Amino acid sequence: MEFLHRRITGWFAETARDLPWRDPGCGAWGVLVSEIMLQQTPVVRVLPVWEEWLKRWPTPAGLAAEPAGEAVRNWGRLGYPRRALRLHAAATAIVENHNGRVPDTYTELLALPGVGSYTAAAVAAFAYGRRETVVDTNIRRVHARLVAGAALPAPALTAAEMRLAASLLPDDDAASVRWNAAVMELGALVCTARAPKCADCPVKDSCAWRAAGEPPPSYVPKGQAWHGTDRQVRGAVMAVLRLADAPVPAEMFLQPPADLGFAPEGIGVPLAALHRLNSAPEQLERAMSGLLTDGLAEIHDGGYRLPA
């Protein structure tokens, strides 16, 4: 066990990416924002949005003081914009219940709106140096190959995986934080899902999966479709709402601007992109209804806008 700890954390010390939320001066708020933004979103897309977000809202109080719609607007094209609403709700709870300071224990973090067990553990570990079992997709994949000899972890997190992760965690607080970060980085950069760079792995000689002859996965991971889906239409509608400075009438979404006889100021480009999808009216109406249900849009003065 100590051999794995030494090899992987040593590799991390030499090769870790220089990410702003890893800076000791970042603070717990910056770590929390990064963890929520990084869910199902690659670092390269998160970085510019994270930097702008922290410039505008360097504290939870700053975000909580603004309408939830501003969080959605500044979420940009990161995808899954409900995360912006959750982050706004978490900021509000931090202000109301924790005097504006991100709580420092797993239990208190888990009680924040939109914060699950992974995020609570990650913030407690990476922002406050707590010894927590942090298990994301990258860590699960490294553990599956290195210890269990499987090409991929189970489709959903299991209790056995959590027990394995806990058993691998160093006893020392600081060492456990380095271990969590190092294994996560190894999974992100080397032990990747589709094309692992085994030659670059610091523990390749101890890998159970390689020792077993690199057996194929027991299932085929399902990719998420995008083109032609309700998610694509929702994203196109959100692009219009983010640029709108007034409620957008429903007919603008349902009919191309040329049919309406005028060019809408400020939102013409995303509106044209929406209509190029040629979505069926029922799909568009379904997507817009879903945005209302999820709290990402609201009806005001007969039109659609971001939540106030």
Disulfide bonds with the S-S distance in Angstrom:
none
